[in-house]
Every structure is written in structure tokens, then in C-alpha cells.
Amino acid sequence: MKRNTGVLLAIMMFLEYFVWSSWYVTMGTYMKESLHANDVQIGAAFSALAIATMISPFFVGMVADRFFAAQKIMGVLHLLGAALLFLATKITGNSPFYWVILVYSLLYMPTIALSNSIAFYQMNDPGKQFPWIRVFGTIGWIVAGFTIGKLGLEKTAATFQIAAAVSAALGLYSFILPNTPPKAATAGSSASKALGTEAFVLFKERPYLIFFIAAILVCIPLSFYYGFANPFLNEVGMNHPADKMILGQVSEGLFILAIPFLFNRIGVKNMLLLGMAAWILRYICFAYGYGNPNGWMLYAGIIMHGVCYDFFFVTGYMYTEKKAGEKIKNAAQGLFTFATYGVGMFIGTWFSGIIVDNYRSGAAHDWQRIWLVPAYIAVGVLFYFILFFKERKDLTIPVEEANEIQPNLR
């Protein structure tokens, strides 16, 4: 891959995740301040991305990949998305806001897969080259959070306006990206194949089925963090929490480097157990540390995101890859994403909104009780996993192979 091509792709990744971070992290806070939304409405808004995650594989697999150059359709989607993000700032009702966010999410989520396709098509050694390009997406997420936090914008419509401006810029920029022609339509293309149903054969193996169920359940505690961590930190009085929350992405980037080595040294089961235990510790920190809004317990809960996410979800992608093998690995990764960020997050976003609203009194919340709910759920999943998951000890993965596994980190 030429250096100039690498620079173009790195900028693409930076802008792609800058857009997402700009509006997503602080949407709950914005809805409370500007739309006077209740917690159920906030949970519903976050479920829009889960719905889009379930639908986007069909769009990418059956339409975008087969009939259009990837960079062109990504450009169109981001330009349309920019208009919707700007429209979101003009809406004052929660119901129309939800529909705008849903339609926007349906436009945005396919661009994640399209950006990856564009990058991979230009690479002659994706295992080594892609991580260096993809890391700029994490940098973009961090820069967006830092900028919004430092400027004190997280309660304002400026978050969506910034996202709209960058989305429009990325839409135009996409048209100068290297050409990624459409893949030829094949007789095997179908809705079921786009969903990854070829990977259903993995469910014949009891260890993977146990893990798959656990992965869906763990998305419920995950949803509490994505939807309500920023409103929580604002309510309890942390100074500029948006820029503090980027510490979670920093830790995510650091811990992921250790995963290929730990995966082989301590085994997949222990890796997954560490990830689930981290969810419990994180929510205990939130439940008992909010009395000191700028104290170490809240910072610990944020920083623990790296262990929470990487040790369960990134390890889960690696485990899925190893179990699937070369023939159905793409279908297996698609099915895993559909189940977790689609089905699991859809359940979790609605459930978290109901729980948070249940422990609300006026404008205030009983955050200790709220955060103990996902902690208890994580405890339940942990014990379920300890009791039922049994995998052979010789399941290992080479470091160079691990570099090729690139889930959507956030």
C-alpha cells in the first residue's frame, strides 16, 4: 500500500469515528436538557443504533457491495446523514427526535462496514496494515470527546452540529478516496447469507452456544454505560465528563495490545471471566463512588472500560474467529455482531431506560440502586459462564492472526 493511500485511509477512519463520538456519547444528556426526555425515551433513542446494526448487514451485503463503488455510496450516506444530524437540532419533541435518530442510524451503520471494505481493498497485507489505519478511528473518537468536553458543549445542540459538519466533510471527502469497485453479484447472495446464518453450525458445539448466550446477556450491562454514564456523571457533578470519558477509549487501546498474548497464556475462559468481572467492579465503583464526583472510584469505573470491552468482546471476536475457521469466519463475525450490538443492545437499551426511570425522583436519581442492577446482571452472567462453559485448553490463536480481527471498537 502506498503511503499516500495510507494517509487518505487514516483520515477517513479519523472522521468516521469522530462523527459517531460527537453525538452518541452525550445524546442522553442533550435529550434531558433540551428535550426534557425521560429515561425510557433516552433508552429508546439509543436502541436506534441497535436496530440499525441488525439491518445494515442486509444493505451492505445485498445492495452496496454488489451494485455500487463503496466510496461513492459512503459519500452519499454521510451527506444525507449530515442533513439528518442538523435536522435533529431543530426538533423539540422526543417522538420525532427518535425517528430522526433511527433513520440517521440506518444511514450511518453501513458506513462502518464500507469504510473497512475501502481500507481492506487497498491493502496488500491487511493483518499488519489495517491496525495502523483503524487506530485513527479510535483517535478520532477520543479527539471528539475531548473537544466537546473541554468546550463544555455536551448539554447543547452543538454536539449534533459538529457531527453534522464533519459528516458533510467526510461525505465530500469520500469521493476522492481510492476506488473500491462493487463485488460481482453471486448466486449465493441472499438475505440469510448477509445475516450470517451459515455460522449457525457453530451452535452444535455446546461451549460456543453457552458463550453466545452470555455475549447477548452482557450487552444489557453494556447498554447502561453507553446510554446513561454521561447523564450520570453530569448529574452528580463531575467537571466536564465528556472529556473524562475518553479515558475509557485510551484504556481500550492499551489493553487490546495485551489480548493476543493473554489469550494463549491464560485461555479463552479466563479472559472472558476477567471481562465479566470487570463489569461488576465498574458498576460497584459507580454505585458507591458518586458521592465524590471527581474522586478515584468514578475515574476507575471509566478507565475499566478497556478491560470490560476488550477482554469480553474483542476476545469474543477472536474466539468466534477461531471456532469458525476460514470458510465461515466472515459469516460468524457478522452473526456475532448482529447478536450483540443488534439483539443484545436492543434489549439492553430499552431495559436500562426502564430501570433508570424507575429509580427517578423528579430530576434526581437513586444512582446507587441503578448501577447495582447491571452489576447484579453481570454477576448472574458470570456464574452462568463459570458453571456451564467448558472449552478445551489447547485453543490458541497466533498473534499475527489476532491482528486481522478488527471489531468496531468504541
C-alpha positions, 0 to 999 in steps of 0.5 A: 500500500502506498503511503499516500493511500495510507494517509487518505485511509487514516483520515477517513477512519479519523472522521468516521469515528469522530462523527459517531463520538460527537453525538452518541456519547452525550445524546442522553444528556442533550435529550434531558436538557433540551428535550426534557426526555425521560429515561425510557425515551433516552433508552429508546433513542439509543436502541436506534443504533441497535436496530440499525446494526441488525439491518445494515448487514442486509444493505451492505451485503445485498445492495452496496457491495454488489451494485455500487463503488463503496466510496461513492455510496459512503459519500452519499450516506454521510451527506444525507446523514449530515442533513439528518444530524442538523435536522435533529437540532431543530426538533423539540419533541422526543417522538420525532427526535427518535425517528430522526435518530433511527433513520440517521442510524440506518444511514450511518451503520453501513458506513462502518462496514464500507469504510473497512471494505475501502481500507481492506481493498487497498491493502496488500497485507491487511493483518499488519496494515489495517491496525495502523489505519483503524487506530485513527478511528479510535483517535478520532473518537477520543479527539471528539470527546475531548473537544466537546468536553473541554468546550463544555458543549455536551448539554447543547445542540452543538454536539449534533452540529459538529457531527453534522459538519464533519459528516458533510466533510467526510461525505465530500471527502469520500469521493476522492478516496481510492476506488473500491469497485462493487463485488460481482453479484453471486448466486449465493447472495441472499438475505440469510447469507448477509445475516450470517446464518451459515455460522449457525453450525457453530451452535452444535458445539455446546461451549460456543452456544453457552458463550453466545448466550452470555455475549447477548446477556452482557450487552444489557450491562453494556447498554447502561454505560453507553446510554446513561454514564454521561447523564450520570456523571453530569448529574452528580457533578463531575467537571466536564465528563465528556472529556473524562470519558475518553479515558475509557477509549485510551484504556481500550487501546492499551489493553487490546495490545495485551489480548493476543498474548493473554489469550494463549497464556491464560485461555479463552475462559479466563479472559472472558471471566476477567471481562465479566468481572470487570463489569461488576467492579465498574458498576460497584465503583459507580454505585458507591463512588458518586458521592465524590464526583471527581474522586478515584472510584468514578475515574476507575469505573471509566478507565475499566472500560478497556478491560470490560470491552476488550477482554469480553468482546474483542476476545469474543471476536477472536474466539468466534474467529477461531471456532469458525475457521476460514470458510465461515469466519466472515459469516460468524463475525457478522452473526456475532455482531448482529447478536450483540450490538443488534439483539443484545443492545436492543434489549439492553437499551430499552431495559436500562431506560426502564430501570433508570426511570424507575429509580427517578425522583423528579430530576434526581436519581437513586444512582446507587440502586441503578448501577447495582442492577447491571452489576447484579446482571453481570454477576448472574452472567458470570456464574452462568459462564463459570458453571456451564462453559467448558472449552478445551485448553489447547485453543490458541490463536497466533498473534499475527492472526489476532491482528486481522480481527478488527471489531468496531471498537468504541 
